[in-house]
Each structure stands twice: as structure tokens, then as C-alpha cells.
Amino acid sequence: MVRLFTLEGGLLALVSSAVGLAVASIAIASINAAGISYSAGVASQPIPLTVSLLPEAVIAATIFLAGVAVLASLLPARRAARLAIADALGPRGCVMPEPRLRVPGRTPLGRHSMEKDVVCGMRVEPAKAAGASELNGKVYIFCSKGCKTKFDADPFRYAKETEP
């Protein structure tokens, strides 16, 4: 996966460089064809303005920008490769999950058993929950500390129980 993202970053850099070179070539041709000239103070004749494209500069810029693009795609890809898919994408409406905590007093119900985070609706594996809160004897688990904070601020808004 990391190689795929890195390759994609490199290819995007090369395509962008080719498009930039084409646009620059069109701009240079337009400027040179316009016949723009300037007068240099005391010179009696106008000096024509011409623009040139230096191949060395183009090659150096392409290599530099391709390197930046590869690094810009490599670093987040390496981080995302270490996360579970749901964590890498981030739950809608939630802060990216903090390191996972075990739910106190509960054991995992199995690899595929999931419970719903009552704040955002995301399905969470109890053993990998970011936090837990108890209300009226029921334990609620959360995908992120942000969801736990929202729940703790107003638990009856999210819990199915009615206030006592």
C-alpha cells in the first residue's frame, strides 16, 4: 500500500511537470511571437524581448518537485498503513481516534463482534474502544475520545434511557 501511494505521488509529479512544461512552452512562444521590445535608457534602438527555456532548469525543477511529491505521499501512507482501515479513514463527525483503551470490566466478545458508538453511530470492536462510560449500569463504548467527551457532557441526549 505504501509503494502504491508513493508511486501515485511520483506519477502525479511527472504528469504535473509535463503539463507545466507544455504551459510554459506555450507562454514562451506567445511572448516571443508578440514581438515585445523595450528601450534601455540611452539606447537609440529598441531591444527585442525574448524568453528561453533552459533544459537544465526544467530537469532540476522536475526532479525536485517529484521528490517533494513522493515524500508528501510516502509519509502519510506509512502512517495510514499502521492503522486499521476505519481508523485511517476517520469516522464521520468524530475526531481521529486516540490510542485504543480496553473497556473496563468487559472482555472482547469475539473478533467480529461490534457495538455501536451512540454518539456517531460507528461500529466499534469493544476490545479496541477509545473509551467507555457507564450510565445506569450500562457501559457505552466510543470510537474516539471526542465521542466520549460529547457523551459525558450530555449522556441522556445519546443514551436510550430516560432521565431518572
DSSP file (Angstrom, degrees, kcal/mol; ACC not computed):
  #  RESIDUE AA STRUCTURE BP1 BP2  ACC     N-H-->O    O-->H-N    N-H-->O    O-->H-N    TCO  KAPPA ALPHA  PHI   PSI    X-CA   Y-CA   Z-CA
    1    1 A M     >        0   0    0      0, 0.0     4,-2.2     0, 0.0     5,-0.2   0.000 360.0 360.0 360.0 -41.3    0.0    0.0    0.0
    2    2 A V  H  >  +     0   0    0      1,-0.2     4,-2.4     2,-0.2     5,-0.2   0.922 360.0  49.7 -63.3 -43.4    2.8    2.4    0.8
    3    3 A R  H  > S+     0   0    0      1,-0.2     4,-2.9     2,-0.2     5,-0.2   0.893 108.7  53.6 -61.5 -39.2    4.5    1.7   -2.5
    4    4 A L  H  > S+     0   0    0      2,-0.2     4,-2.4     1,-0.2    -2,-0.2   0.932 111.2  44.2 -62.1 -46.8    1.2    2.3   -4.3
    5    5 A F  H  X S+     0   0    0     -4,-2.2     4,-2.3     2,-0.2    -1,-0.2   0.889 114.7  49.8 -65.4 -38.7    0.8    5.7   -2.7
    6    6 A T  H  X S+     0   0    0     -4,-2.4     4,-2.3     2,-0.2    -2,-0.2   0.920 111.6  48.0 -65.7 -43.8    4.4    6.6   -3.3
    7    7 A L  H  X S+     0   0    0     -4,-2.9     4,-2.7     1,-0.2     5,-0.2   0.905 110.8  51.9 -62.0 -41.8    4.2    5.6   -7.0
    8    8 A E  H  X S+     0   0    0     -4,-2.4     4,-2.5    -5,-0.2    -2,-0.2   0.918 109.2  49.8 -61.4 -43.4    1.0    7.6   -7.3
    9    9 A G  H  X S+     0   0    0     -4,-2.3     4,-1.9     2,-0.2    -2,-0.2   0.908 112.2  48.0 -61.5 -42.8    2.7   10.7   -5.9
   10   10 A G  H  X S+     0   0    0     -4,-2.3     4,-2.3     2,-0.2    -2,-0.2   0.912 112.1  48.5 -64.6 -43.2    5.6   10.2   -8.3
   11   11 A L  H  X S+     0   0    0     -4,-2.7     4,-2.7     1,-0.2     5,-0.2   0.905 110.2  51.5 -64.6 -41.0    3.4    9.8  -11.3
   12   12 A L  H  X S+     0   0    0     -4,-2.5     4,-2.6    -5,-0.2    -1,-0.2   0.897 109.7  51.0 -61.5 -39.2    1.3   12.8  -10.4
   13   13 A A  H  X S+     0   0    0     -4,-1.9     4,-2.4     2,-0.2    -2,-0.2   0.921 111.5  46.7 -64.2 -43.7    4.5   14.9  -10.1
   14   14 A L  H  X S+     0   0    0     -4,-2.3     4,-2.3     2,-0.2    -2,-0.2   0.913 114.1  46.9 -66.4 -42.5    5.7   13.7  -13.5
   15   15 A V  H  X S+     0   0    0     -4,-2.7     4,-2.4     2,-0.2    -2,-0.2   0.921 113.3  49.4 -64.4 -42.7    2.3   14.4  -15.2
   16   16 A S  H  X S+     0   0    0     -4,-2.6     4,-2.7    -5,-0.2    -2,-0.2   0.892 110.1  51.2 -63.4 -39.2    2.2   17.8  -13.5
   17   17 A S  H  X S+     0   0    0     -4,-2.4     4,-2.5     2,-0.2    -1,-0.2   0.910 110.0  49.4 -63.6 -41.7    5.7   18.6  -14.7
   18   18 A A  H  X S+     0   0    0     -4,-2.3     4,-2.2     2,-0.2    -2,-0.2   0.912 112.8  46.7 -64.0 -42.6    4.8   17.7  -18.2
   19   19 A V  H  X S+     0   0    0     -4,-2.4     4,-2.5     2,-0.2    -2,-0.2   0.919 113.0  49.8 -65.3 -42.7    1.6   19.9  -18.1
   20   20 A G  H  X S+     0   0    0     -4,-2.7     4,-2.6     1,-0.2    -2,-0.2   0.890 110.1  50.5 -62.4 -39.9    3.7   22.7  -16.6
   21   21 A L  H  X S+     0   0    0     -4,-2.5     4,-2.4     2,-0.2    -1,-0.2   0.897 110.7  49.3 -64.4 -40.9    6.3   22.4  -19.3
   22   22 A A  H  X S+     0   0    0     -4,-2.2     4,-2.1     2,-0.2    -2,-0.2   0.925 112.9  46.4 -64.5 -44.5    3.6   22.5  -22.0
   23   23 A V  H  X S+     0   0    0     -4,-2.5     4,-2.5     2,-0.2    -2,-0.2   0.919 113.4  49.3 -64.3 -43.5    2.0   25.6  -20.5
   24   24 A A  H  X S+     0   0    0     -4,-2.6     4,-2.7     1,-0.2    -2,-0.2   0.901 109.9  51.6 -62.6 -40.9    5.4   27.3  -20.1
   25   25 A S  H  X S+     0   0    0     -4,-2.4     4,-2.5     2,-0.2    -1,-0.2   0.895 110.7  48.0 -63.5 -39.9    6.3   26.5  -23.7
   26   26 A I  H  X S+     0   0    0     -4,-2.1     4,-2.3     2,-0.2    -2,-0.2   0.917 112.8  48.5 -65.5 -43.0    3.0   28.0  -24.9
   27   27 A A  H  X S+     0   0    0     -4,-2.5     4,-2.4     2,-0.2    -2,-0.2   0.913 112.7  48.1 -63.8 -42.5    3.6   31.1  -22.8
   28   28 A I  H  X S+     0   0    0     -4,-2.7     4,-2.7     2,-0.2    23,-0.3   0.927 112.1  48.9 -63.6 -45.5    7.2   31.4  -24.1
   29   29 A A  H  X S+     0   0    0     -4,-2.5     4,-2.2     1,-0.2    -1,-0.2   0.895 112.0  49.7 -62.0 -39.5    6.1   31.0  -27.7
   30   30 A S  H  X S+     0   0    0     -4,-2.3     4,-1.4     2,-0.2    -2,-0.2   0.919 112.3  46.6 -65.4 -44.0    3.4   33.6  -27.2
   31   31 A I  H  X>S+     0   0    0     -4,-2.4     5,-0.8     1,-0.2     4,-0.5   0.926 114.9  46.4 -64.8 -45.2    5.7   36.2  -25.7
   32   32 A N  H ><5S+     0   0    0     -4,-2.7     3,-0.7     1,-0.2    -1,-0.2   0.862 113.1  49.7 -66.4 -35.2    8.4   35.6  -28.4
   33   33 A A  H 3<5S+     0   0    0     -4,-2.2    -1,-0.2    -5,-0.2    -2,-0.2   0.738  97.9  69.3 -75.2 -22.5    5.8   35.8  -31.2
   34   34 A A  H 3<5S-     0   0    0     -4,-1.4    -1,-0.2    -3,-0.2    -2,-0.2   0.700  97.0-136.3 -71.1 -17.8    4.3   39.1  -29.8
   35   35 A G  T <<5 +     0   0    0     -3,-0.7     2,-0.2    -4,-0.5    -3,-0.1   0.862  34.0 178.8  67.1  36.1    7.4   41.0  -30.7
   36   36 A I      < +     0   0    0     -5,-0.8    13,-3.5    13,-0.3     2,-0.3  -0.507   1.8 176.6 -72.2 136.1    7.6   42.9  -27.4
   37   37 A S  E     -A   48   0A   0     11,-0.3     2,-0.3    -2,-0.2    -1,-0.0  -0.905  14.1-156.4-135.6 165.8   10.6   45.2  -27.2
   38   38 A Y  E     -A   47   0A   0      9,-2.4     9,-3.5    -2,-0.3     2,-0.5  -0.963  18.0-123.0-140.9 158.2   11.9   47.7  -24.7
   39   39 A S        -     0   0    0     -2,-0.3     2,-1.1     7,-0.2     5,-0.1  -0.886  16.0-146.8-104.3 132.3   14.1   50.8  -24.7
   40   40 A A    >   -     0   0    0     -2,-0.5     3,-1.4     5,-0.4     2,-0.8  -0.579  45.2 -96.0-100.2  70.8   17.2   50.7  -22.5
   41   41 A G  T 3  S+     0   0    0     -2,-1.1    -1,-0.1     1,-0.3    -2,-0.0  -0.399 110.6  16.7  64.0-101.8   17.5   54.3  -21.5
   42   42 A V  T 3  S+     0   0    0     -2,-0.8    -1,-0.3    -3,-0.1     2,-0.1   0.538  95.6 113.8 -86.2  -7.3   20.1   56.0  -23.8
   43   43 A A    <   -     0   0    0     -3,-1.4     4,-0.1     1,-0.1    -3,-0.0  -0.422  57.8-150.3 -66.2 138.0   20.0   53.2  -26.5
   44   44 A S  S    S+     0   0    0     -2,-0.1    -1,-0.1    -5,-0.1    -3,-0.0   0.722  76.1  58.2 -84.3 -20.7   18.6   54.6  -29.7
   45   45 A Q  S    S-     0   0    0     -5,-0.1    -5,-0.4    -7,-0.0    -7,-0.1  -0.885  89.0-110.7-113.2 143.0   17.1   51.3  -30.9
   46   46 A P        -     0   0    0      0, 0.0    -7,-0.2     0, 0.0    -2,-0.1  -0.375  27.5-133.5 -66.4 146.1   14.5   49.1  -29.1
   47   47 A I  E     -A   38   0A   0     -9,-3.5    -9,-2.4    -4,-0.1     2,-0.1  -0.895  21.0-122.8-102.9 125.5   15.8   45.8  -27.8
   48   48 A P  E     -A   37   0A   0      0, 0.0     2,-0.6     0, 0.0   -11,-0.3  -0.437  19.7-129.9 -70.5 140.3   13.5   42.8  -28.5
   49   49 A L        +     0   0    0    -13,-3.5     2,-0.4    -2,-0.1   -13,-0.3  -0.798  32.8 174.7 -89.8 121.1   12.3   40.8  -25.5
   50   50 A T        -     0   0    0     -2,-0.6     2,-0.4   -15,-0.1   -22,-0.0  -0.981  16.9-154.0-128.7 143.3   12.9   37.1  -26.0
   51   51 A V        -     0   0    0     -2,-0.4     2,-0.3   -23,-0.3   -19,-0.1  -0.940  10.6-165.3-117.3 137.1   12.4   34.3  -23.4
   52   52 A S        -     0   0    0     -2,-0.4     2,-0.6   -20,-0.0    -2,-0.0  -0.881  17.2-133.3-120.8 153.5   14.3   31.0  -23.4
   53   53 A L        -     0   0    0     -2,-0.3     3,-0.1   -28,-0.0    -2,-0.0  -0.934  18.6-146.3-106.2 120.4   13.6   27.7  -21.7
   54   54 A L     >  -     0   0    0     -2,-0.6     4,-2.0     1,-0.2     3,-0.4  -0.770   0.5-154.8 -89.8 114.5   16.7   26.3  -20.0
   55   55 A P  H  > S+     0   0    0      0, 0.0     4,-2.6     0, 0.0     5,-0.2   0.859  93.7  56.4 -57.2 -36.3   16.6   22.5  -20.2
   56   56 A E  H  > S+     0   0    0      1,-0.2     4,-2.5     2,-0.2     5,-0.2   0.904 107.9  47.9 -62.7 -40.0   18.9   22.2  -17.1
   57   57 A A  H  > S+     0   0    0     -3,-0.4     4,-2.6     2,-0.2    -1,-0.2   0.891 111.4  50.4 -67.6 -39.1   16.4   24.2  -15.0
   58   58 A V  H  X S+     0   0    0     -4,-2.0     4,-2.4     2,-0.2    -2,-0.2   0.929 112.6  46.3 -64.4 -45.0   13.5   22.2  -16.3
   59   59 A I  H  X S+     0   0    0     -4,-2.6     4,-2.4     2,-0.2     5,-0.2   0.925 114.1  47.8 -64.4 -45.0   15.2   18.9  -15.3
   60   60 A A  H  X S+     0   0    0     -4,-2.5     4,-2.5    -5,-0.2    -2,-0.2   0.917 113.4  47.6 -63.2 -43.5   16.3   20.2  -11.9
   61   61 A A  H  X S+     0   0    0     -4,-2.6     4,-2.8     2,-0.2     5,-0.3   0.904 111.8  50.5 -65.2 -40.7   12.8   21.5  -11.1
   62   62 A T  H  X S+     0   0    0     -4,-2.4     4,-2.4    -5,-0.2    -2,-0.2   0.929 112.6  46.0 -62.6 -46.0   11.1   18.2  -12.3
   63   63 A I  H  X S+     0   0    0     -4,-2.4     4,-2.1     2,-0.2    -2,-0.2   0.927 115.0  47.4 -63.8 -44.8   13.5   16.1  -10.1
   64   64 A F  H  X S+     0   0    0     -4,-2.5     4,-2.2    -5,-0.2    -2,-0.2   0.943 115.0  44.3 -61.8 -49.1   13.0   18.4   -7.1
   65   65 A L  H  X S+     0   0    0     -4,-2.8     4,-2.5     1,-0.2    -1,-0.2   0.859 111.5  53.4 -68.6 -34.6    9.2   18.5   -7.4
   66   66 A A  H  X S+     0   0    0     -4,-2.4     4,-2.4    -5,-0.3    -1,-0.2   0.906 109.5  50.0 -64.2 -39.9    8.9   14.8   -8.0
   67   67 A G  H  X S+     0   0    0     -4,-2.1     4,-2.3     2,-0.2    -2,-0.2   0.910 110.8  48.5 -63.4 -42.7   11.0   14.2   -4.8
   68   68 A V  H  X S+     0   0    0     -4,-2.2     4,-2.6     2,-0.2    -2,-0.2   0.918 112.2  49.3 -62.5 -43.4    8.7   16.5   -2.8
   69   69 A A  H  X S+     0   0    0     -4,-2.5     4,-1.4     2,-0.2    -2,-0.2   0.894 110.5  50.0 -64.6 -40.2    5.6   14.8   -4.2
   70   70 A V  H  X S+     0   0    0     -4,-2.4     4,-2.5     2,-0.2     3,-0.3   0.931 113.9  44.8 -64.9 -45.1    7.0   11.3   -3.3
   71   71 A L  H  X S+     0   0    0     -4,-2.3     4,-2.1     1,-0.2    -2,-0.2   0.902 109.9  55.8 -64.4 -39.9    7.8   12.4    0.2
   72   72 A A  H  < S+     0   0    0     -4,-2.6    -1,-0.2     1,-0.2    -2,-0.2   0.781 116.7  36.3 -65.4 -26.2    4.4   14.1    0.6
   73   73 A S  H  X S+     0   0    0     -4,-1.4     4,-1.3    -3,-0.3    -1,-0.2   0.759 114.1  56.7 -94.4 -28.2    2.7   10.9   -0.3
   74   74 A L  H  X S+     0   0    0     -4,-2.5     4,-2.4    -5,-0.2     5,-0.2   0.927 102.4  52.5 -69.3 -46.4    5.1    8.5    1.4
   75   75 A L  H  X S+     0   0    0     -4,-2.1     4,-1.6     1,-0.2    -1,-0.2   0.933 113.7  40.1 -63.5 -49.5    4.9    9.9    4.9
   76   76 A P  H  > S+     0   0    0      0, 0.0     4,-2.9     0, 0.0    -1,-0.2   0.870 114.3  55.7 -66.7 -32.3    1.0    9.9    5.3
   77   77 A A  H  X S+     0   0    0     -4,-1.3     4,-2.1     1,-0.2    -2,-0.2   0.900 106.2  50.1 -65.3 -39.7    0.9    6.5    3.6
   78   78 A R  H  X S+     0   0    0     -4,-2.4     4,-0.7     2,-0.2    -1,-0.2   0.893 113.2  46.5 -64.6 -38.7    3.3    5.0    6.1
   79   79 A R  H >< S+     0   0    0     -4,-1.6     3,-0.9    -5,-0.2     4,-0.3   0.933 113.6  47.8 -67.4 -45.7    1.2    6.3    9.0
   80   80 A A  H >< S+     0   0    0     -4,-2.9     3,-1.4     1,-0.2    -2,-0.2   0.823 102.5  63.7 -66.3 -31.2   -2.0    5.1    7.4
   81   81 A A  H 3< S+     0   0    0     -4,-2.1    -1,-0.2     1,-0.3    -2,-0.2   0.762  99.6  54.3 -65.3 -23.8   -0.6    1.6    6.8
   82   82 A R  T << S+     0   0    0     -3,-0.9    -1,-0.3    -4,-0.7     2,-0.2   0.549 100.6  76.4 -85.9  -7.1   -0.2    1.1   10.5
   83   83 A L  S <  S-     0   0    0     -3,-1.4     2,-0.1    -4,-0.3    -3,-0.0  -0.648  88.9-102.9-102.8 158.3   -3.8    1.9   11.2
   84   84 A A     >  -     0   0    0     -2,-0.2     4,-2.6     1,-0.1     3,-0.3  -0.440  42.3-107.9 -68.3 154.8   -7.0   -0.2   10.8
   85   85 A I  H  > S+     0   0    0      1,-0.2     4,-2.1     2,-0.2     5,-0.2   0.902 119.4  50.5 -56.1 -45.2   -8.9    0.9    7.7
   86   86 A A  H  > S+     0   0    0      1,-0.2     4,-1.7     2,-0.2    -1,-0.2   0.874 112.6  47.3 -62.6 -36.1  -11.7    2.5    9.7
   87   87 A D  H  4 S+     0   0    0     -3,-0.3    -1,-0.2     2,-0.2    -2,-0.2   0.884 109.8  52.7 -71.8 -38.3   -9.2    4.5   11.8
   88   88 A A  H  < S+     0   0    0     -4,-2.6    -2,-0.2     1,-0.2    -1,-0.2   0.870 114.2  42.4 -65.7 -36.7   -7.2    5.6    8.7
   89   89 A L  H  < S-     0   0    0     -4,-2.1    -1,-0.2    -5,-0.2    -2,-0.2   0.827 107.6-136.6 -79.0 -31.6  -10.4    7.0    7.1
   90   90 A G     <  -     0   0    0     -4,-1.7    -3,-0.1    -5,-0.2     6,-0.1   0.533  21.7 -87.5  81.6 129.7  -11.7    8.5   10.3
   91   91 A P    >   -     0   0    0      0, 0.0     3,-1.8     0, 0.0     2,-0.2  -0.410  50.7 -98.3 -69.4 143.8  -15.3    8.3   11.4
   92   92 A R  T 3  S+     0   0    0      1,-0.3    30,-0.1    -2,-0.1     3,-0.1  -0.416 106.6   7.7 -64.1 128.5  -17.7   10.9   10.1
   93   93 A G  T 3  S+     0   0    0      1,-0.3     2,-0.3    -2,-0.2    -1,-0.3   0.492 110.7 103.1  81.7   2.8  -18.2   13.7   12.6
   94   94 A C  S <  S-     0   0    0     -3,-1.8    -1,-0.3    26,-0.1     2,-0.2  -0.826  74.7-110.1-118.4 157.0  -15.6   12.3   15.0
   95   95 A V        -     0   0    0     -2,-0.3    52,-0.2     1,-0.1    51,-0.2  -0.523  55.8 -83.4 -74.3 149.8  -12.0   13.3   15.9
   96   96 A M        -     0   0    0     -2,-0.2    49,-0.2     1,-0.1    50,-0.1  -0.321  62.5 -95.7 -54.7 136.5   -9.4   10.9   14.7
   97   97 A P        -     0   0    0      0, 0.0    47,-0.2     0, 0.0    -1,-0.1  -0.212  32.3-136.7 -61.3 142.6   -9.2    8.1   17.4
   98   98 A E        -     0   0    0      1,-0.2     3,-0.1    -3,-0.1    48,-0.0  -0.329  55.0 -55.5 -80.8 173.9   -6.6    8.3   20.1
   99   99 A P  S    S-     0   0    0      0, 0.0    -1,-0.2     0, 0.0     2,-0.0  -0.266  74.1 -98.1 -53.8 141.6   -4.7    5.1   21.0
  100  100 A R        -     0   0    0     -3,-0.1     2,-0.3     1,-0.0    30,-0.2  -0.296  36.3-159.7 -70.2 144.1   -7.2    2.4   21.9
  101  101 A L        -     0   0    0     28,-2.3     2,-0.3    -3,-0.1    30,-0.2  -0.887  22.7-111.5-117.9 151.5   -8.1    1.6   25.5
  102  102 A R        -     0   0    0     -2,-0.3    25,-0.1    26,-0.1    30,-0.1  -0.606  34.5-112.8 -79.8 145.0   -9.6   -1.5   26.9
  103  103 A V    >   -     0   0    0     23,-0.5     3,-1.5    -2,-0.3     2,-0.1  -0.670  37.6-115.9 -77.9 123.1  -13.1   -1.2   28.2
  104  104 A P  T 3  S+     0   0    0      0, 0.0     3,-0.1     0, 0.0    -1,-0.1  -0.352  92.4   7.6 -64.3 135.9  -13.0   -1.8   32.0
  105  105 A G  T 3  S+     0   0    0      1,-0.2     2,-0.4    -2,-0.1    -2,-0.0   0.585 109.9  98.9  76.3  10.2  -14.9   -4.8   33.2
  106  106 A R    <   -     0   0    0     -3,-1.5    -1,-0.2    20,-0.1    -3,-0.1  -0.954  56.0-151.3-130.5 150.2  -15.6   -6.2   29.8
  107  107 A T        -     0   0    0     -2,-0.4    20,-0.0    -3,-0.1     2,-0.0  -0.877  39.0 -90.4-113.9 152.1  -14.0   -8.9   27.7
  108  108 A P        -     0   0    0      0, 0.0     3,-0.1     0, 0.0    17,-0.0  -0.356  28.2-145.8 -59.6 138.2  -14.0   -8.9   23.9
  109  109 A L        -     0   0    0      1,-0.4     2,-0.2     4,-0.2     3,-0.1   0.390  65.4 -58.5 -86.6   3.3  -17.0  -10.9   22.6
  110  110 A G    >   -     0   0    0      3,-0.2     3,-0.8     1,-0.1    -1,-0.4  -0.606  61.9 -75.4 132.8 164.1  -15.0  -12.2   19.6
  111  111 A R  T 3  S+     0   0    0      1,-0.2    -1,-0.1    -2,-0.2    -2,-0.1   0.849 127.2  37.5 -62.8 -36.1  -13.1  -10.8   16.7
  112  112 A H  T 3  S+     0   0    0     -3,-0.1     2,-0.4     2,-0.0    -1,-0.2   0.415  85.6 112.6-101.1   2.0  -16.2   -9.8   14.7
  113  113 A S    <   -     0   0    0     -3,-0.8     2,-0.3    12,-0.0    -4,-0.2  -0.630  44.2-180.0 -81.3 132.3  -18.5   -8.6   17.4
  114  114 A M        -     0   0    0     -2,-0.4     2,-0.3    11,-0.2    11,-0.2  -0.933  15.7-156.4-129.4 149.1  -19.1   -4.9   17.2
  115  115 A E  E     -B  124   0B   0      9,-3.1     9,-3.8    -2,-0.3     2,-0.4  -0.891  27.7-106.2-122.4 157.9  -21.1   -2.4   19.2
  116  116 A K  E     -B  123   0B   0     -2,-0.3     2,-0.6     7,-0.2    25,-0.3  -0.677  19.1-131.9 -89.3 131.9  -22.4    0.9   18.1
  117  117 A D     >  -     0   0    0      5,-3.0     4,-2.4    -2,-0.4    25,-0.1  -0.733  19.5-149.0 -73.8 118.3  -20.9    4.2   19.3
  118  118 A V  T  4 S+     0   0    0     -2,-0.6    -1,-0.1    23,-0.5    24,-0.1   0.643  88.9  54.6 -71.4 -13.1  -24.1    6.0   20.4
  119  119 A V  T  4 S+     0   0    0      3,-0.1    -1,-0.2     1,-0.0    23,-0.1   0.941 128.3   8.9 -83.7 -52.9  -22.6    9.5   19.5
  120  120 A C  T  4 S-     0   0    0      2,-0.1    -2,-0.2     0, 0.0   -28,-0.1   0.595  94.0-121.1-107.6 -13.7  -21.6    9.0   15.9
  121  121 A G     <  +     0   0    0     -4,-2.4    -3,-0.1     1,-0.3     2,-0.1   0.436  59.0 148.2  89.0  -1.2  -23.1    5.6   15.0
  122  122 A M        -     0   0    0     -5,-0.1    -5,-3.0   -30,-0.1     2,-0.4  -0.409  52.0-117.5 -69.5 143.4  -19.8    4.0   14.1
  123  123 A R  E     -B  116   0B   0     -7,-0.2     2,-0.4    -2,-0.1    -7,-0.2  -0.698  36.9-168.9 -81.2 130.5  -19.4    0.2   14.8
  124  124 A V  E     -B  115   0B   0     -9,-3.8    -9,-3.1    -2,-0.4     5,-0.1  -0.970  24.9-128.5-127.9 134.8  -16.6   -0.4   17.4
  125  125 A E    >   -     0   0    0     -2,-0.4     3,-1.9   -11,-0.2     4,-0.3  -0.716  25.9-134.8 -77.1 124.1  -14.9   -3.5   18.5
  126  126 A P  G >  S+     0   0    0      0, 0.0     3,-1.3     0, 0.0   -23,-0.5   0.836 102.2  55.2 -53.0 -38.1  -15.2   -3.5   22.3
  127  127 A A  G 3  S+     0   0    0      1,-0.3   -16,-0.0   -25,-0.1    -2,-0.0   0.726 113.3  42.5 -68.8 -19.6  -11.5   -4.5   22.8
  128  128 A K  G <  S+     0   0    0     -3,-1.9    -1,-0.3   -26,-0.1   -26,-0.1   0.196  82.3 137.0-111.7  15.5  -10.4   -1.6   20.7
  129  129 A A    <   -     0   0    0     -3,-1.3   -28,-2.3    -4,-0.3    14,-0.2  -0.321  53.3-139.6 -64.4 144.9  -12.7    1.1   22.0
  130  130 A A  S    S-     0   0    0     12,-2.5     2,-0.3   -30,-0.2    13,-0.2   0.648  77.6 -21.3 -79.3 -15.6  -11.1    4.5   22.6
  131  131 A G  E     -C  142   0C   0     11,-0.8    11,-2.1   -30,-0.2     2,-0.3  -0.972  57.6-141.5-178.2 170.4  -13.0    4.9   25.8
  132  132 A A  E     -C  141   0C   0     -2,-0.3     2,-0.3     9,-0.2     9,-0.2  -0.993   7.1-167.9-148.3 149.4  -16.1    3.9   27.8
  133  133 A S  E     -C  140   0C   0      7,-2.4     7,-3.5    -2,-0.3     2,-0.4  -0.981  15.4-138.9-136.0 149.7  -18.6    5.5   30.1
  134  134 A E  E     +C  139   0C   0     -2,-0.3     2,-0.4     5,-0.2     5,-0.2  -0.911  20.1 175.4-112.3 137.7  -21.2    3.9   32.4
  135  135 A L  E >  S-C  138   0C   0      3,-2.6     3,-2.0    -2,-0.4    26,-0.1  -0.962  72.4 -17.6-141.9 121.2  -24.8    5.2   32.8
  136  136 A N  T 3  S-     0   0    0     -2,-0.4     3,-0.1     1,-0.3    -1,-0.0   0.857 128.4 -51.1  51.4  41.4  -27.4    3.5   34.9
  137  137 A G  T 3  S+     0   0    0      1,-0.2     2,-0.4     0, 0.0    -1,-0.3   0.387 115.4 112.7  82.6  -4.0  -25.4    0.2   34.9
  138  138 A K  E <   -C  135   0C   0     -3,-2.0    -3,-2.6     2,-0.0     2,-0.5  -0.872  60.0-139.5-105.6 135.2  -24.9    0.1   31.1
  139  139 A V  E     -C  134   0C   0     -2,-0.4     2,-0.4    -5,-0.2    -5,-0.2  -0.808  14.4-162.5 -94.8 127.9  -21.4    0.6   29.6
  140  140 A Y  E     -C  133   0C   0     -7,-3.5    -7,-2.4    -2,-0.5     2,-0.3  -0.923   7.1-154.3-108.6 133.6  -21.2    2.7   26.4
  141  141 A I  E     -C  132   0C   0     -2,-0.4   -23,-0.5   -25,-0.3     2,-0.3  -0.759   5.9-152.5-109.8 157.5  -18.1    2.4   24.3
  142  142 A F  E     -C  131   0C   0    -11,-2.1   -12,-2.5    -2,-0.3   -11,-0.8  -0.939  21.8-141.6-134.2 149.6  -16.7    5.0   21.9
  143  143 A C  S    S+     0   0    0     -2,-0.3     2,-0.3   -14,-0.2    -1,-0.1   0.750  89.5  11.6 -78.0 -25.5  -14.7    5.1   18.7
  144  144 A S  S  > S-     0   0    0    -47,-0.2     4,-1.7     1,-0.1     5,-0.1  -0.951  74.7-110.5-148.0 164.1  -12.7    8.2   19.8
  145  145 A K  H  > S+     0   0    0     -2,-0.3     4,-2.5   -49,-0.2     5,-0.2   0.812 116.5  62.5 -66.5 -28.9  -12.1   10.4   22.8
  146  146 A G  H  > S+     0   0    0      2,-0.2     4,-2.1     1,-0.2    -1,-0.2   0.915 104.3  46.0 -61.8 -43.4  -14.1   13.1   21.1
  147  147 A C  H  > S+     0   0    0      2,-0.2     4,-2.4     1,-0.2    -1,-0.2   0.893 111.8  51.7 -66.3 -39.5  -17.2   11.0   21.1
  148  148 A K  H  X S+     0   0    0     -4,-1.7     4,-2.9     1,-0.2    -2,-0.2   0.912 109.2  50.7 -62.8 -41.4  -16.6   10.1   24.8
  149  149 A T  H  X S+     0   0    0     -4,-2.5     4,-1.6     2,-0.2    -2,-0.2   0.912 110.6  48.7 -62.6 -43.5  -16.3   13.8   25.7
  150  150 A K  H  X S+     0   0    0     -4,-2.1     4,-1.2     2,-0.2    -1,-0.2   0.917 113.6  47.2 -61.9 -43.5  -19.6   14.6   23.8
  151  151 A F  H >< S+     0   0    0     -4,-2.4     3,-0.6     1,-0.2    -2,-0.2   0.939 110.5  51.0 -63.5 -47.6  -21.4   11.7   25.6
  152  152 A D  H 3< S+     0   0    0     -4,-2.9    -1,-0.2     1,-0.2    -2,-0.2   0.806 106.4  56.0 -62.4 -29.4  -20.0   12.7   29.0
  153  153 A A  H 3< S+     0   0    0     -4,-1.6    -1,-0.2     1,-0.2    -2,-0.2   0.841 132.8   4.6 -71.2 -32.8  -21.2   16.3   28.6
  154  154 A D  S XX S+     0   0    0     -4,-1.2     3,-1.1    -3,-0.6     4,-0.7  -0.494  70.9 169.2-151.4  72.3  -24.8   15.2   27.9
  155  155 A P  H >> S+     0   0    0      0, 0.0     4,-2.6     0, 0.0     3,-0.8   0.834  75.5  57.7 -62.5 -35.0  -25.3   11.4   28.4
  156  156 A F  H 34 S+     0   0    0      1,-0.2     7,-0.1     2,-0.2    -5,-0.1   0.714  96.9  64.1 -72.6 -17.6  -29.1   11.4   28.3
  157  157 A R  H <4 S+     0   0    0     -3,-1.1    -1,-0.2    -6,-0.2    -6,-0.1   0.855 117.2  27.0 -67.3 -34.2  -29.0   13.0   24.8
  158  158 A Y  H << S+     0   0    0     -3,-0.8    -2,-0.2    -4,-0.7    -1,-0.1   0.744 105.6  84.4-101.4 -28.6  -27.3    9.9   23.4
  159  159 A A  S  < S-     0   0    0     -4,-2.6   -19,-0.0     1,-0.1     0, 0.0  -0.419  72.8-134.3 -78.8 153.7  -28.4    7.1   25.8
  160  160 A K  S    S+     0   0    0     -2,-0.1    -1,-0.1     2,-0.1    -4,-0.1   0.668  78.8  94.1 -79.9 -17.4  -31.7    5.3   25.2
  161  161 A E  S    S-     0   0    0      1,-0.1     2,-0.3   -26,-0.1    -2,-0.1  -0.288  76.0-122.9 -71.2 160.7  -32.6    5.5   28.9
  162  162 A T        -     0   0    0      1,-0.1    -1,-0.1     2,-0.0    -2,-0.1  -0.731  37.7 -88.6 -98.9 155.5  -34.8    8.3   30.2
  163  163 A E              0   0    0     -2,-0.3    -1,-0.1     1,-0.2     0, 0.0  -0.334 360.0 360.0 -62.8 143.4  -33.6   10.6   33.0
  164  164 A P              0   0    0      0, 0.0    -1,-0.2     0, 0.0    -2,-0.0   0.493 360.0 360.0 -71.4 360.0  -34.4    9.3   36.5
